[in-house]
Amino acid sequence: MARFPEGAPCWAVAMLPDLEAGKRFYGELLGWSYGGSGEERHGYTTATLGGRVVAGLLAKPDGRMPTDWALHLATEDAQACARRIREAGGQVIMDPFPVGDVGRTAVAADPGGAVFQLWESTSMPGFEITGRPGAYAWAEVHTRDKEAVDAFYREVFGFGTEDLSGTLGQDFLVWAPAGEPVDDAHAIGGRAVLEESAPEELPAHFLTYFAVRNCDEAVQVTARLGGRTLIGPQDTPYGRVASLVDNQGAYFAVIAEPDEGEPDEGE
């Protein structure tokens, strides 16, 4: 399995009050299967697509925890990364700790309050397939404090950046791993700004996108399964997108890239 560059989104886990309901929702919407390599253990299930792992679903052990998609950013050394997070003005909510024998994680927040996790892999690097219908496609942080947040991710992960505000019609910065050109081939995520019209109670957050063949159909299926649409569907230079909420309250997004073809079973 390929390893991920420092700071790249490498895994996502849905934190849900009802694990079985989550499995049904995402199984129908995104075509996920469970079992085999995704065997359930201690309230945690790995989702697969064509036999490859694509996400995790976790039954929340504490009802006070948010119902949300927890995005994991790759690191070679979780302890050193946690130190950089503190030095750059972020917060380490949970210090690095082992997850069985597959890796180490930590929970952190950037200076704007957006929460994410670190992932230092031992034997499970993360997504085995991305960008195909049903798999992870993209992630971006939505913040109210872009100056502090932009400096934070540059300092912690060394991201190269490019301002795409003119292209997208909104204040948006795209990220690339340290030392790589900031182009479509190397982009790993981005930073958007929460508009003044956004509800005050909406916190800064990471939004995780999953690829779909047809955005409008995904919106319809989401509604049929008890979820709802926040924004969209709408066209962008990178595809048709919609921001959604599942039937338990977790935020996520879908994107149908232009001329998306059938997945190659050999990839």
C-alpha positions, 0 to 999 in steps of 0.5 A, spaced: 500 500 500 502 506 498 504 511 504 501 518 504 505 525 504 505 528 511 499 532 512 495 528 507 488 526 508 489 518 509 483 516 513 476 518 515 471 515 520 464 516 521 462 517 529 455 515 529 450 514 535 447 508 531 453 504 527 448 499 524 444 505 521 450 508 519 452 502 515 445 501 512 445 509 510 452 509 507 452 502 504 446 504 500 448 511 498 456 509 496 455 502 495 460 500 501 460 493 504 462 490 511 466 484 513 472 480 511 477 485 512 472 490 515 470 485 520 467 489 526 471 490 533 469 493 539 464 498 535 468 499 529 467 497 522 471 498 516 467 499 510 470 496 503 469 498 496 470 492 491 474 489 497 478 495 498 478 499 505 475 506 504 473 508 511 471 507 518 465 507 522 465 507 529 459 507 534 460 513 539 462 510 546 460 517 549 453 520 547 457 527 548 462 526 542 460 529 536 456 525 530 461 527 525 466 525 520 473 525 523 478 526 518 485 523 519 492 527 516 498 522 515 504 523 519 511 519 520 511 521 527 505 523 531 509 525 537 513 530 533 507 532 529 503 534 536 509 538 538 509 542 532 501 543 533 502 546 539 508 550 537 504 553 531 498 555 536 493 549 535 491 544 541 492 537 542 486 534 545 488 527 545 495 526 546 498 520 541 496 513 543 496 506 539 490 503 536 491 496 536 497 494 532 496 498 526 498 505 528 498 511 532 493 517 532 492 523 536 486 528 536 487 536 535 484 542 533 487 548 529 487 555 531 480 556 528 477 550 532 477 545 526 478 538 529 482 533 526 486 527 527 493 525 526 495 518 523 501 514 524 501 508 520 504 501 522 501 496 518 494 500 515 496 506 511 489 508 510 485 509 504 486 503 499 482 507 493 480 514 492 477 518 487 473 513 484 465 513 485 464 511 493 471 512 495 474 518 498 475 524 494 477 531 497 477 534 504 477 542 506 477 546 512 472 551 513 474 557 518 473 564 520 480 565 521 484 564 515 490 568 517 492 564 523 489 557 520 493 558 513 500 560 517 498 554 522 498 548 516 504 551 513 508 551 519 505 544 521 505 540 515 509 545 510 504 545 505 505 549 499 499 553 497 495 557 491 490 562 492 484 559 487 479 565 489 479 568 482 477 561 479 472 558 484 469 565 486 470 564 493 476 565 498 479 558 497 486 556 498 489 549 495 494 545 499 500 541 496 505 537 500 511 540 502 516 540 496 511 538 491 508 543 485 501 546 487 497 543 481 491 538 480 496 532 480 499 534 487 493 538 491 491 534 497 486 539 500 484 546 501 482 552 506 475 555 505 472 561 509 465 560 513 461 566 510 458 571 514 451 568 513 453 561 516 450 560 522 454 562 528 453 556 532 456 552 526 463 551 528 470 551 524 470 544 521 473 539 516 468 537 510 470 530 507 468 529 500 466 522 497 466 521 489 459 519 486 457 517 479 451 522 479 451 528 484 443 529 483 442 522 484 446 522 490 442 528 493 435 524 492 438 517 495 440 521 501 433 524 502 430 518 501 434 515 506 433 520 511 438 525 510 438 532 508 441 537 503 445 543 506 448 546 499 447 544 492 447 540 487 451 546 484 457 546 478 464 547 480 470 547 475 472 541 478 465 537 478 458 537 481 458 538 488 453 538 494 454 538 502 449 533 505 447 531 512 446 523 513 440 521 517 444 521 524 447 528 523 454 527 520 456 532 515 459 530 509 459 532 501 459 528 494 462 530 488 461 527 481 467 529 477 466 531 469 466 525 465 467 520 471 468 513 468 467 506 471 472 504 476 477 500 473 477 493 477 485 492 476 486 499 480 
